[in-house]
């Protein structure tokens, strides 16, 4: 085997190893991406029940003003201004 064949073989092995490593790295994120997609799809479709299911339970998040409690029972009222501003809210 000459040096050129050896270089090509080494390059192919490196590329195949890098490809499988990249595929393994993406796998842990798949559930997170699916969860985020479920939340966003439900929001776009104005499906409050699916949105709440995707969120799971009440939670606290931080915004510029500090901690904010998200109450699933108030999802419709809380998201209405954003849906109306985005054009996905109820027809007028």
C-alpha positions as CSV (number, residue, x, y, z in Angstrom):
1,X,0.0,0.0,0.0
2,X,1.5,3.3,-1.0
3,X,1.4,6.6,1.0
4,X,-1.5,8.0,-1.0
5,X,-3.7,5.0,-0.3
6,X,-2.8,5.1,3.3
7,X,-3.7,8.8,3.6
8,X,-7.0,8.3,1.9
9,X,-7.8,5.3,4.1
10,X,-6.9,7.3,7.2
11,X,-9.0,10.2,6.1
12,X,-12.0,7.9,5.5
13,X,-11.7,6.4,8.9
14,X,-11.4,9.8,10.6
15,X,-14.5,11.1,8.7
16,X,-16.6,8.1,9.6
17,X,-15.6,8.3,13.2
18,X,-16.5,12.0,13.3
19,X,-19.8,11.3,11.7
20,X,-20.8,8.7,14.2
21,X,-19.6,10.9,17.1
22,X,-21.8,13.8,15.8
23,X,-24.8,11.5,15.6
24,X,-24.2,10.3,19.2
25,X,-23.9,13.9,20.4
26,X,-27.3,14.9,18.8
27,X,-29.2,12.0,20.4
28,X,-29.3,13.4,24.0
29,X,-30.9,16.6,22.7
30,X,-33.7,14.9,20.7
31,X,-36.2,14.8,23.7
32,X,-35.5,18.4,24.4
33,X,-36.1,19.4,20.8
34,X,-39.3,17.4,20.7
35,X,-40.6,19.0,23.9
36,X,-39.8,22.5,22.6
37,X,-41.5,21.7,19.3
38,X,-44.6,20.4,21.2
39,X,-44.9,23.7,23.2
40,X,-44.4,25.9,20.1
41,X,-46.7,23.9,17.9
42,X,-49.5,24.0,20.5
43,X,-48.9,27.8,20.9
44,X,-49.1,28.4,17.1
45,X,-52.3,26.3,16.9
46,X,-53.8,28.1,19.8
47,X,-54.3,24.8,21.6
48,X,-54.3,25.7,25.3
49,X,-54.8,22.1,26.4
50,X,-51.8,20.8,24.4
51,X,-49.7,23.7,25.4
52,X,-50.4,23.0,29.1
53,X,-49.7,19.2,28.6
54,X,-46.4,20.1,26.9
55,X,-45.4,22.4,29.8
56,X,-46.4,19.8,32.4
57,X,-47.1,21.8,35.5
58,X,-46.9,25.3,37.1
59,X,-43.4,26.7,37.1
60,X,-41.3,29.7,37.9
61,X,-39.1,31.5,35.3
62,X,-37.0,34.6,35.3
63,X,-37.6,37.7,33.1
64,X,-36.1,41.2,33.3
65,X,-38.3,42.1,36.3
66,X,-37.4,39.0,38.3
67,X,-39.1,35.7,39.1
68,X,-42.5,35.1,37.5
69,X,-44.9,32.2,38.4
70,X,-46.6,30.5,35.4
71,X,-50.0,29.2,36.4
72,X,-51.4,26.7,33.9
73,X,-54.9,27.6,34.9
74,X,-54.3,31.1,33.5
75,X,-52.5,30.1,30.3
76,X,-55.3,31.4,28.0
77,X,-55.3,34.8,29.6
78,X,-51.5,35.0,29.9
79,X,-50.8,34.1,26.2
80,X,-53.7,36.0,24.6
81,X,-51.7,39.3,24.1
82,X,-48.8,37.4,22.5
83,X,-51.2,35.4,20.2
84,X,-53.0,38.5,19.2
85,X,-49.8,40.4,18.5
86,X,-48.5,37.4,16.4
87,X,-51.7,37.2,14.4
88,X,-52.5,33.7,15.7
89,X,-55.1,34.8,18.1
90,X,-58.9,34.7,17.7
91,X,-60.4,36.4,14.7
92,X,-61.8,39.8,15.2
